[in-house]
Amino acid sequence: MKHPLRLSWLFIQLLLALFLLQTHGAIADPSVRSVLAQADTATETESQARKLHSILGKEVRTPDGDMGRIIDVLTDRNGLVQAAVVELGGFLGIGTRKIVVEWSTLRFESAGKPTNVVLDMNRDQLRRAPLY
């Protein structure tokens, strides 16, 4: 009489072999490969989307300590970002100034979890910035 564990092990190996043969045959089918490729692409897109965050509404600070937030992004005809509209000062939307700043004056620092946005302009430059 054979040992029961040995028979169980052989049975598991047989099931595994059948599964691998069936899976290999299914992947050889072009329609299954296409669906699997689309699923991989969708998974990559979802993981990339989780890493992306909107910058609209992001708090902005200047080296002088002024605070504001990004309320819009301006692009050229090719869709390349050229400037940002920053809302400065005020309280509950009263007394705010909306200015346009060149994209290159914004610095995105991600030392911690949330990304900090620094506007490299002093108070005098902020006063002279074009209104939106």
Backbone torsions as a table, in degrees:
resi	resn	phi	psi	omega
1	MET	NA	134.3	-178.1
2	LYS	-82.1	157.1	-179.5
3	HIS	-72.7	134.6	-176.5
4	PRO	-63.6	-32.6	179.1
5	LEU	-67.1	-36.3	179.2
6	ARG	-64.8	-41.1	177.6
7	LEU	-65.1	-39.9	178.2
8	SER	-63.1	-42.3	-179.9
9	TRP	-63.3	-42.9	177.9
10	LEU	-63.7	-39.2	178.5
11	PHE	-63.9	-42.5	178.1
12	ILE	-63.2	-42.6	178.7
13	GLN	-63.4	-39.4	179.1
14	LEU	-64.7	-44.8	178.0
15	LEU	-61.8	-42.1	178.6
16	LEU	-62.9	-42.8	178.9
17	ALA	-62.7	-43.6	177.9
18	LEU	-62.9	-41.0	178.5
19	PHE	-62.1	-46.2	-179.9
20	LEU	-63.3	-40.2	177.8
21	LEU	-64.0	-42.9	-179.7
22	GLN	-67.0	-43.0	179.4
23	THR	-64.2	-44.5	-179.8
24	HIS	-60.8	-41.3	178.7
25	GLY	-65.9	-38.1	-179.9
26	ALA	-67.6	-39.0	-179.1
27	ILE	-70.4	-26.4	177.3
28	ALA	-67.7	-24.7	178.9
29	ASP	-68.9	122.2	-176.4
30	PRO	-57.9	-35.6	-178.4
31	SER	-67.2	-36.9	178.5
32	VAL	-69.7	-40.9	178.2
33	ARG	-61.0	-39.1	179.2
34	SER	-63.6	-44.9	179.2
35	VAL	-63.7	-42.4	179.1
36	LEU	-64.0	-39.2	178.3
37	ALA	-64.5	-41.6	178.1
38	GLN	-64.0	-39.5	179.2
39	ALA	-64.1	-40.7	177.9
40	ASP	-63.5	-43.0	179.5
41	THR	-63.5	-43.0	179.6
42	ALA	-62.9	-39.7	179.2
43	THR	-64.7	-42.0	178.0
44	GLU	-62.6	-43.6	-179.6
45	THR	-63.4	-41.9	179.1
46	GLU	-63.4	-41.8	-179.3
47	SER	-69.0	-35.4	176.2
48	GLN	-67.4	-39.3	-179.5
49	ALA	-63.8	-34.4	178.1
50	ARG	-66.3	-25.6	-179.7
51	LYS	-84.5	-19.0	-177.3
52	LEU	-87.8	145.3	177.6
53	HIS	-138.0	149.6	177.6
54	SER	-75.0	144.3	175.7
55	ILE	-95.4	-10.7	177.8
56	LEU	-66.8	130.9	-177.8
57	GLY	87.5	-5.4	179.5
58	LYS	-65.6	137.1	176.9
59	GLU	-70.1	140.7	179.7
60	VAL	-122.7	137.9	176.6
61	ARG	-125.3	149.0	174.6
62	THR	-104.9	162.7	176.6
63	PRO	-59.8	-25.9	179.0
64	ASP	-80.8	-5.7	178.0
65	GLY	98.3	1.6	177.1
66	ASP	-69.9	147.2	-179.2
67	MET	-123.4	150.1	176.1
68	GLY	-162.1	-165.1	176.8
69	ARG	-149.6	151.7	178.6
70	ILE	-78.6	124.9	-179.5
71	ILE	-114.2	-13.4	178.8
72	ASP	-160.5	160.1	176.7
73	VAL	-127.4	134.3	-178.8
74	LEU	-109.5	133.8	-178.5
75	THR	-120.1	163.6	173.1
76	ASP	-86.5	-174.4	-177.1
77	ARG	-64.4	-22.1	180.0
78	ASN	-89.9	0.0	179.2
79	GLY	86.6	8.2	178.7
80	LEU	-84.2	133.6	-178.1
81	VAL	-67.9	127.7	179.9
82	GLN	-113.3	-32.9	-175.1
83	ALA	-153.6	167.4	175.8
84	ALA	-129.0	149.0	174.0
85	VAL	-99.7	122.5	-177.8
86	VAL	-115.9	132.0	176.9
87	GLU	-97.9	122.3	-176.2
88	LEU	-114.7	149.5	171.4
89	GLY	64.8	-165.1	176.8
90	GLY	77.9	178.2	179.3
91	PHE	-143.5	121.2	-178.2
92	LEU	54.5	39.1	176.8
93	GLY	84.0	-3.8	-179.8
94	ILE	-98.5	129.5	178.3
95	GLY	79.6	20.5	179.1
96	THR	-88.3	156.9	172.9
97	ARG	-119.1	133.2	176.3
98	LYS	-106.6	118.2	-178.6
99	ILE	-121.1	157.0	176.2
100	VAL	-102.1	127.8	178.1
101	VAL	-124.3	144.8	177.3
102	GLU	-63.9	143.1	-178.1
103	TRP	-57.6	-34.1	-177.2
104	SER	-68.1	-15.3	178.4
105	THR	-83.8	-7.3	177.8
106	LEU	-94.1	135.6	178.7
107	ARG	-123.3	126.8	-178.5
108	PHE	-102.3	113.5	-179.3
109	GLU	-108.7	124.3	-178.8
110	SER	-118.6	48.9	178.6
111	ALA	-66.9	-40.4	177.7
112	GLY	-101.4	-169.4	178.2
113	LYS	-61.5	-59.2	179.8
114	PRO	-77.2	141.2	179.2
115	THR	-77.6	128.9	176.2
116	ASN	-93.2	138.5	177.8
117	VAL	-110.3	124.2	179.6
118	VAL	-112.6	129.5	177.3
119	LEU	-98.0	111.0	-176.8
120	ASP	-80.4	68.5	176.9
121	MET	-143.0	142.3	176.4
122	ASN	-89.2	176.6	-175.9
123	ARG	-60.9	-37.7	179.7
124	ASP	-64.7	-43.3	177.7
125	GLN	-64.7	-36.6	177.7
126	LEU	-63.8	-40.3	178.6
127	ARG	-63.2	-34.7	-177.5
128	ARG	-88.2	-5.2	-178.3
129	ALA	-67.3	143.7	-179.2
130	PRO	-64.4	140.7	177.4
131	LEU	-78.3	154.5	179.4
132	TYR	-106.0	NA	NA
